[in-house]
Amino acid sequence: MKLHFHGTRGYIEAQSRRHRRHSVCTVSYRRSRVTIDCGEDWLDRLEELKARTFLITHAHPDHAGGLARGARCPVYATGEAWQLMEKYPFERRKTVHLRKHFHIGELRIEAFPVAHSTRAPAVGYRISGGQVTVFYVPDLVFIEDREEALQGVKVYIGDGAAITRSLVRKPGEELIGHTPVRTQLTWCQKFGVPRMIVTHCGTRIVENDPGAAEQKIEELARERGVEAKIAWDGMEVVLR
């Protein structure tokens, strides 16, 4: 399996050489390939992604806004996301059903609901190709059915909005926002996930010395017996 991080920046104004564009990741296995999310700053650069299929985690602008003019390839999203993207001119809409796996070529995919936003409900995707399984979730407070979501996962690709400071809040009945990297690493420790890659990077990572942020995350990971790395735009990872 191969991961290609086209973009790694969260929904923030700050940019850097390593984090220029909103989070987009292509997961490929043999001849099968799916591109996850497409934020609004990809709107005029869509062809650069060379996507065969898009998979949308949720309908916030930094995850779906790049497709506002449509796409030539199939686009997969949950029914709730499609309601928010009803005006997008897609020709091939595919509806993802929670906790029901489906295949895109040789990739096996399952959507797990996550807490993040009440206005734009989100999911994380468990994706398997051959003997390798990853879990991709760029925005979240927590994963529902977390043990099942992370069972046997080789790499957890998670929310980098904050490293140690919680950005979770409760304006109503439900929690919204972003859980810090530290907590996500604890999940990896608890459920036996050996490696985390941080994407959807927030201000703490994008604006500051990348070496310092990487060092802090690596320190947190070592304390939990997990490997961790911050993704950057253009980074490729091969998983065997």
C-alpha positions as a Markdown table, in Angstrom:
| # | Residue | x | y | z |
|---|---|---|---|---|
| 1 | Met | 0.0 | 0.0 | 0.0 |
| 2 | Lys | 1.2 | 3.5 | -0.8 |
| 3 | Leu | 0.1 | 6.8 | 0.8 |
| 4 | His | 0.6 | 10.1 | -1.0 |
| 5 | Phe | -0.1 | 13.3 | 1.0 |
| 6 | His | -0.9 | 16.0 | -1.5 |
| 7 | Gly | -1.9 | 18.5 | 1.1 |
| 8 | Thr | -1.6 | 18.5 | 4.9 |
| 9 | Arg | -2.8 | 21.9 | 6.2 |
| 10 | Gly | -5.9 | 22.4 | 8.3 |
| 11 | Tyr | -8.5 | 25.1 | 8.0 |
| 12 | Ile | -6.2 | 27.9 | 9.1 |
| 13 | Glu | -4.8 | 31.0 | 7.4 |
| 14 | Ala | -1.2 | 30.1 | 8.2 |
| 15 | Gln | 0.9 | 28.3 | 5.5 |
| 16 | Ser | 4.4 | 27.1 | 5.2 |
| 17 | Arg | 6.6 | 25.4 | 2.6 |
| 18 | Arg | 5.8 | 22.0 | 4.1 |
| 19 | His | 2.1 | 22.7 | 4.6 |
| 20 | Arg | 0.6 | 24.8 | 1.8 |
| 21 | Arg | -2.7 | 23.2 | 0.9 |
| 22 | His | -5.6 | 21.6 | 2.6 |
| 23 | Ser | -5.4 | 17.9 | 3.5 |
| 24 | Val | -5.7 | 15.5 | 0.7 |
| 25 | Cys | -4.3 | 11.9 | 0.7 |
| 26 | Thr | -4.3 | 9.3 | -2.0 |
| 27 | Val | -4.3 | 5.6 | -0.9 |
| 28 | Ser | -3.3 | 3.1 | -3.5 |
| 29 | Tyr | -2.8 | -0.6 | -3.6 |
| 30 | Arg | -1.7 | -2.4 | -6.8 |
| 31 | Arg | -3.8 | -0.8 | -9.5 |
| 32 | Ser | -6.5 | 0.5 | -7.1 |
| 33 | Arg | -6.5 | 4.1 | -5.9 |
| 34 | Val | -8.8 | 6.5 | -3.9 |
| 35 | Thr | -8.2 | 10.1 | -3.1 |
| 36 | Ile | -9.6 | 11.2 | 0.3 |
| 37 | Asp | -11.0 | 14.8 | 0.6 |
| 38 | Cys | -10.5 | 17.8 | -1.6 |
| 39 | Gly | -10.5 | 21.2 | 0.2 |
| 40 | Glu | -11.4 | 24.5 | -1.4 |
| 41 | Asp | -7.8 | 25.6 | -2.1 |
| 42 | Trp | -7.7 | 22.8 | -4.6 |
| 43 | Leu | -10.6 | 24.2 | -6.6 |
| 44 | Asp | -8.4 | 25.5 | -9.5 |
| 45 | Arg | -5.8 | 22.7 | -9.2 |
| 46 | Leu | -8.0 | 19.7 | -9.3 |
| 47 | Glu | -6.3 | 18.1 | -12.3 |
| 48 | Glu | -3.0 | 18.0 | -10.3 |
| 49 | Leu | -4.4 | 15.3 | -8.1 |
| 50 | Lys | -5.1 | 12.9 | -11.0 |
| 51 | Ala | -7.9 | 11.4 | -9.0 |
| 52 | Arg | -9.7 | 8.3 | -10.1 |
| 53 | Thr | -12.2 | 8.3 | -7.2 |
| 54 | Phe | -12.8 | 10.8 | -4.4 |
| 55 | Leu | -13.8 | 9.7 | -0.9 |
| 56 | Ile | -15.1 | 12.5 | 1.3 |
| 57 | Thr | -14.9 | 12.5 | 5.2 |
| 58 | His | -17.3 | 15.4 | 5.7 |
| 59 | Ala | -18.6 | 18.4 | 3.9 |
| 60 | His | -16.6 | 21.3 | 5.5 |
| 61 | Pro | -15.0 | 23.6 | 2.9 |
| 62 | Asp | -11.5 | 22.4 | 3.7 |
| 63 | His | -12.5 | 18.8 | 2.9 |
| 64 | Ala | -15.0 | 19.1 | 0.1 |
| 65 | Gly | -14.9 | 22.7 | -1.2 |
| 66 | Gly | -12.4 | 21.8 | -4.0 |
| 67 | Leu | -15.2 | 19.8 | -5.7 |
| 68 | Ala | -17.7 | 22.7 | -5.8 |
| 69 | Arg | -17.6 | 22.7 | -9.6 |
| 70 | Gly | -17.9 | 19.0 | -9.8 |
| 71 | Ala | -15.6 | 16.1 | -10.7 |
| 72 | Arg | -15.2 | 13.8 | -13.7 |
| 73 | Cys | -14.6 | 10.7 | -11.5 |
| 74 | Pro | -17.0 | 9.0 | -9.0 |
| 75 | Val | -17.3 | 10.7 | -5.6 |
| 76 | Tyr | -18.2 | 8.7 | -2.5 |
| 77 | Ala | -19.7 | 10.4 | 0.6 |
| 78 | Thr | -22.3 | 9.7 | 3.3 |
| 79 | Gly | -25.9 | 10.7 | 2.9 |
| 80 | Glu | -25.5 | 13.5 | 5.4 |
| 81 | Ala | -22.5 | 14.9 | 3.4 |
| 82 | Trp | -24.5 | 14.7 | 0.2 |
| 83 | Gln | -27.2 | 16.8 | 1.7 |
| 84 | Leu | -24.7 | 19.6 | 2.3 |
| 85 | Met | -23.2 | 19.1 | -1.2 |
| 86 | Glu | -26.5 | 18.9 | -3.1 |
| 87 | Lys | -25.7 | 21.8 | -5.4 |
| 88 | Tyr | -22.3 | 20.3 | -6.4 |
| 89 | Pro | -22.6 | 19.2 | -10.0 |
| 90 | Phe | -21.5 | 15.6 | -9.7 |
| 91 | Glu | -22.4 | 13.1 | -12.4 |
| 92 | Arg | -21.4 | 10.0 | -10.4 |
| 93 | Arg | -22.5 | 10.2 | -6.8 |
| 94 | Lys | -22.0 | 7.2 | -4.6 |
| 95 | Thr | -23.5 | 6.9 | -1.1 |
| 96 | Val | -21.4 | 5.5 | 1.7 |
| 97 | His | -23.4 | 3.7 | 4.5 |
| 98 | Leu | -21.9 | 3.7 | 8.0 |
| 99 | Arg | -20.3 | 0.5 | 9.1 |
| 100 | Lys | -21.0 | -1.3 | 5.8 |
| 101 | His | -17.8 | -2.1 | 3.9 |
| 102 | Phe | -17.5 | -1.7 | 0.2 |
| 103 | His | -14.7 | -2.0 | -2.4 |
| 104 | Ile | -13.0 | 0.3 | -4.7 |
| 105 | Gly | -11.0 | -2.0 | -6.8 |
| 106 | Glu | -8.9 | -4.1 | -4.4 |
| 107 | Leu | -9.3 | -1.6 | -1.6 |
| 108 | Arg | -11.8 | -2.6 | 1.1 |
| 109 | Ile | -13.3 | 0.5 | 2.8 |
| 110 | Glu | -15.5 | 1.0 | 5.9 |
| 111 | Ala | -16.8 | 4.3 | 7.3 |
| 112 | Phe | -16.9 | 4.8 | 11.0 |
| 113 | Pro | -18.8 | 7.8 | 12.5 |
| 114 | Val | -16.8 | 10.2 | 14.5 |
| 115 | Ala | -17.7 | 13.2 | 16.6 |
| 116 | His | -16.4 | 16.5 | 15.2 |
| 117 | Ser | -19.2 | 18.8 | 13.9 |
| 118 | Thr | -23.0 | 18.8 | 14.3 |
| 119 | Arg | -23.4 | 20.9 | 11.1 |
| 120 | Ala | -21.2 | 18.6 | 9.0 |
| 121 | Pro | -21.2 | 15.1 | 10.5 |
| 122 | Ala | -17.9 | 13.3 | 9.8 |
| 123 | Val | -16.5 | 9.9 | 9.4 |
| 124 | Gly | -13.1 | 8.2 | 9.5 |
| 125 | Tyr | -12.3 | 5.5 | 6.9 |
| 126 | Arg | -10.8 | 2.1 | 7.6 |
| 127 | Ile | -9.0 | 1.1 | 4.4 |
| 128 | Ser | -7.4 | -2.3 | 3.7 |
| 129 | Gly | -5.3 | -3.4 | 0.8 |
| 130 | Gly | -3.7 | -6.8 | 0.9 |
| 131 | Gln | -2.4 | -7.4 | 4.4 |
| 132 | Val | -2.2 | -3.7 | 5.3 |
| 133 | Thr | -4.9 | -1.7 | 7.0 |
| 134 | Val | -4.9 | 2.1 | 7.7 |
| 135 | Phe | -7.4 | 4.4 | 9.4 |
| 136 | Tyr | -7.7 | 7.9 | 8.1 |
| 137 | Val | -9.5 | 10.5 | 10.2 |
| 138 | Pro | -8.3 | 14.2 | 9.7 |
| 139 | Asp | -11.0 | 15.8 | 12.0 |
| 140 | Leu | -12.4 | 14.4 | 15.2 |
| 141 | Val | -13.2 | 14.5 | 18.9 |
| 142 | Phe | -13.6 | 10.7 | 19.2 |
| 143 | Ile | -14.3 | 7.6 | 17.0 |
| 144 | Glu | -17.5 | 5.6 | 17.7 |
| 145 | Asp | -16.8 | 1.9 | 17.9 |
| 146 | Arg | -13.1 | 2.8 | 18.3 |
| 147 | Glu | -11.9 | -0.7 | 19.2 |
| 148 | Glu | -13.4 | -2.2 | 16.0 |
| 149 | Ala | -12.1 | 0.8 | 13.9 |
| 150 | Leu | -8.5 | 0.4 | 15.1 |
| 151 | Gln | -8.3 | -3.4 | 15.3 |
| 152 | Gly | -5.3 | -4.6 | 13.3 |
| 153 | Val | -4.5 | -1.1 | 11.9 |
| 154 | Lys | -0.9 | -0.7 | 10.9 |
| 155 | Val | -1.0 | 3.1 | 10.5 |
| 156 | Tyr | -3.4 | 5.6 | 12.1 |
| 157 | Ile | -3.6 | 8.9 | 10.1 |
| 158 | Gly | -5.0 | 11.5 | 12.4 |
| 159 | Asp | -5.9 | 15.1 | 13.3 |
| 160 | Gly | -3.1 | 17.5 | 13.8 |
| 161 | Ala | -5.1 | 20.6 | 14.8 |
| 162 | Ala | -3.4 | 20.5 | 18.2 |
| 163 | Ile | -0.5 | 18.6 | 19.8 |
| 164 | Thr | -1.4 | 18.7 | 23.5 |
| 165 | Arg | -4.0 | 21.4 | 24.0 |
| 166 | Ser | -7.6 | 20.2 | 23.6 |
| 167 | Leu | -9.7 | 22.0 | 21.1 |
| 168 | Val | -12.9 | 20.2 | 22.1 |
| 169 | Arg | -15.9 | 22.2 | 23.3 |
| 170 | Lys | -19.6 | 21.5 | 24.1 |
| 171 | Pro | -21.8 | 24.5 | 22.9 |
| 172 | Gly | -24.9 | 22.3 | 23.0 |
| 173 | Glu | -25.6 | 18.6 | 23.8 |
| 174 | Glu | -22.7 | 17.2 | 21.7 |
| 175 | Leu | -18.9 | 17.6 | 21.8 |
| 176 | Ile | -17.4 | 19.2 | 18.7 |
| 177 | Gly | -13.9 | 20.3 | 17.7 |
| 178 | His | -10.5 | 18.5 | 17.7 |
| 179 | Thr | -8.8 | 16.1 | 20.0 |
| 180 | Pro | -5.1 | 16.7 | 20.4 |
| 181 | Val | -2.4 | 14.4 | 19.0 |
| 182 | Arg | -1.4 | 13.3 | 22.5 |
| 183 | Thr | -4.8 | 11.7 | 23.1 |
| 184 | Gln | -4.8 | 10.0 | 19.7 |
| 185 | Leu | -1.4 | 8.5 | 20.4 |
| 186 | Thr | -2.9 | 7.1 | 23.6 |
| 187 | Trp | -5.6 | 5.4 | 21.5 |
| 188 | Cys | -2.9 | 3.9 | 19.4 |
| 189 | Gln | -1.2 | 2.6 | 22.5 |
| 190 | Lys | -4.4 | 1.1 | 23.9 |
| 191 | Phe | -5.5 | -0.7 | 20.7 |
| 192 | Gly | -2.1 | -1.8 | 19.5 |
| 193 | Val | -1.6 | 0.5 | 16.6 |
| 194 | Pro | 2.2 | 0.8 | 16.1 |
| 195 | Arg | 2.3 | 4.0 | 14.0 |
| 196 | Met | 0.6 | 7.4 | 13.7 |
| 197 | Ile | 1.0 | 9.9 | 10.9 |
| 198 | Val | -0.2 | 13.4 | 11.7 |
| 199 | Thr | -2.0 | 15.4 | 9.0 |
| 200 | His | -4.6 | 18.3 | 8.8 |
| 201 | Cys | -1.9 | 20.3 | 10.7 |
| 202 | Gly | -2.9 | 23.2 | 12.9 |
| 203 | Thr | -1.2 | 26.5 | 13.7 |
| 204 | Arg | 1.1 | 25.0 | 16.3 |
| 205 | Ile | 2.7 | 22.8 | 13.6 |
| 206 | Val | 2.5 | 25.1 | 10.6 |
| 207 | Glu | 3.7 | 28.3 | 12.1 |
| 208 | Asn | 6.4 | 27.1 | 14.4 |
| 209 | Asp | 9.8 | 25.3 | 13.8 |
| 210 | Pro | 8.9 | 22.0 | 12.2 |
| 211 | Gly | 11.7 | 20.3 | 14.0 |
| 212 | Ala | 10.4 | 21.3 | 17.4 |
| 213 | Ala | 6.9 | 20.1 | 16.6 |
| 214 | Glu | 8.2 | 16.8 | 15.3 |
| 215 | Gln | 10.4 | 16.4 | 18.4 |
| 216 | Lys | 7.4 | 17.0 | 20.7 |
| 217 | Ile | 5.2 | 14.5 | 18.9 |
| 218 | Glu | 8.0 | 11.9 | 18.7 |
| 219 | Glu | 8.5 | 12.3 | 22.5 |
| 220 | Leu | 4.8 | 11.8 | 23.2 |
| 221 | Ala | 4.8 | 8.8 | 20.9 |
| 222 | Arg | 7.9 | 7.2 | 22.6 |
| 223 | Glu | 6.2 | 7.5 | 26.0 |
| 224 | Arg | 3.4 | 5.3 | 24.6 |
| 225 | Gly | 5.5 | 2.8 | 22.6 |
| 226 | Val | 4.3 | 4.2 | 19.2 |
| 227 | Glu | 6.1 | 5.7 | 16.2 |
| 228 | Ala | 4.8 | 9.1 | 15.0 |
| 229 | Lys | 5.6 | 11.4 | 12.1 |
| 230 | Ile | 4.1 | 14.7 | 10.8 |
| 231 | Ala | 3.1 | 14.5 | 7.1 |
| 232 | Trp | 4.0 | 17.2 | 4.7 |
| 233 | Asp | 2.8 | 18.2 | 1.3 |
| 234 | Gly | 4.1 | 15.7 | -1.3 |
| 235 | Met | 5.2 | 13.1 | 1.3 |
| 236 | Glu | 4.9 | 9.5 | 0.1 |
| 237 | Val | 4.9 | 6.4 | 2.4 |
| 238 | Val | 5.1 | 2.8 | 1.3 |
| 239 | Leu | 3.6 | 0.3 | 3.7 |
| 240 | Arg | 4.5 | -3.4 | 3.4 |
